[in-house]
Amino acid sequence: AAEAAEAEAAKAAAKAVYVDEATGTVIKGPSSAYIHYIVENNARVQAARAAERFANPEAETVGHTTRMGSEWKALSAEAKRQYEDLASKDARRYQAACMAGRLATEE
């Protein structure tokens, strides 16, 4: 329940654009669990696809994003938990940064 409330708050906050007072830059929004998975596994999947194309150039290869999505869907809830924890931590980072920053539309 607390995670759902956290996610809902992050979603609502993500609609507004906040600026870091110190740097004047837009505060990067929180990343989802799936995005954390992509970042961690992207190089591995690209290398596997390149090896497949090298071994058999005529063969059809599954697209990079299709493969990543299929792998994500096949992960168990336990395996996804580490990425969900990273997403939760990132949402808290974003909320804290927004509280310290200001809305971009504020003068």
C-alpha positions in Angstrom: 0.0 0.0 0.0 2.8 2.4 0.8 4.6 1.6 -2.5 1.4 2.2 -4.4 0.9 5.6 -2.7 4.6 6.4 -3.4 4.2 5.5 -7.1 1.0 7.6 -7.3 2.7 10.6 -5.7 5.6 10.2 -8.1 3.2 10.0 -11.1 1.5 13.2 -10.0 4.7 15.0 -9.4 6.1 13.9 -12.8 3.5 15.9 -14.6 5.0 19.1 -13.3 8.4 20.4 -14.3 10.7 21.2 -11.4 14.0 23.1 -11.5 17.0 22.6 -9.3 17.6 25.9 -7.5 21.4 25.4 -7.3 22.0 24.5 -10.9 19.0 25.9 -12.7 18.5 22.6 -14.6 15.4 20.6 -14.9 15.2 17.7 -12.3 15.2 14.4 -14.1 12.1 12.4 -13.5 12.1 9.0 -11.8 12.8 5.9 -13.8 10.6 2.8 -13.8 11.7 -0.7 -12.8 11.7 -1.7 -16.5 14.0 1.2 -17.4 16.4 0.2 -14.6 16.4 -3.3 -16.1 17.1 -1.9 -19.6 20.0 0.2 -18.4 21.6 -2.8 -16.6 21.1 -5.3 -19.4 21.3 -3.3 -22.6 25.0 -4.0 -23.4 24.5 -7.7 -22.9 21.5 -7.9 -25.2 23.2 -5.8 -27.9 26.3 -8.0 -27.8 24.2 -11.2 -28.1 22.3 -9.7 -31.1 25.6 -8.7 -32.8 27.0 -12.2 -32.2 23.9 -13.8 -33.8 24.1 -11.5 -36.8 27.8 -12.3 -37.2 27.2 -16.1 -36.9 24.3 -16.0 -39.4 23.8 -12.8 -41.3 20.8 -14.1 -43.2 18.8 -15.1 -40.2 16.0 -13.0 -38.9 16.9 -11.5 -35.5 14.4 -10.4 -32.9 14.5 -6.6 -32.4 16.5 -5.3 -29.5 13.5 -3.7 -27.7 11.4 -6.8 -28.4 14.0 -9.0 -26.8 14.3 -6.8 -23.8 10.6 -6.7 -23.3 10.3 -10.5 -23.6 13.1 -11.0 -21.0 11.4 -8.5 -18.6 8.0 -10.3 -18.9 9.7 -13.6 -18.3 11.4 -12.5 -15.1 9.9 -13.8 -11.8 8.5 -11.4 -9.3 11.6 -12.1 -7.1 14.0 -11.2 -9.9 12.0 -8.0 -10.7 12.2 -6.9 -7.0 15.7 -5.5 -7.3 14.6 -3.2 -10.2 11.4 -2.3 -8.3 13.5 -1.3 -5.3 15.7 0.8 -7.5 12.6 2.5 -9.0 11.2 3.2 -5.5 14.5 4.7 -4.4 14.6 6.8 -7.6 11.0 8.0 -7.0 12.0 9.1 -3.5 15.1 10.9 -4.9 12.9 12.7 -7.4 10.3 13.7 -4.7 13.1 15.1 -2.4 14.6 17.0 -5.3 11.3 18.5 -6.3 10.6 19.5 -2.7 14.0 21.3 -2.6 13.5 22.8 -6.1 10.9 25.0 -7.6 8.2 24.7 -10.3 9.6 25.8 -13.7 6.6 28.1 -14.2 7.4 30.0 -11.0 9.2 33.2 -11.4 
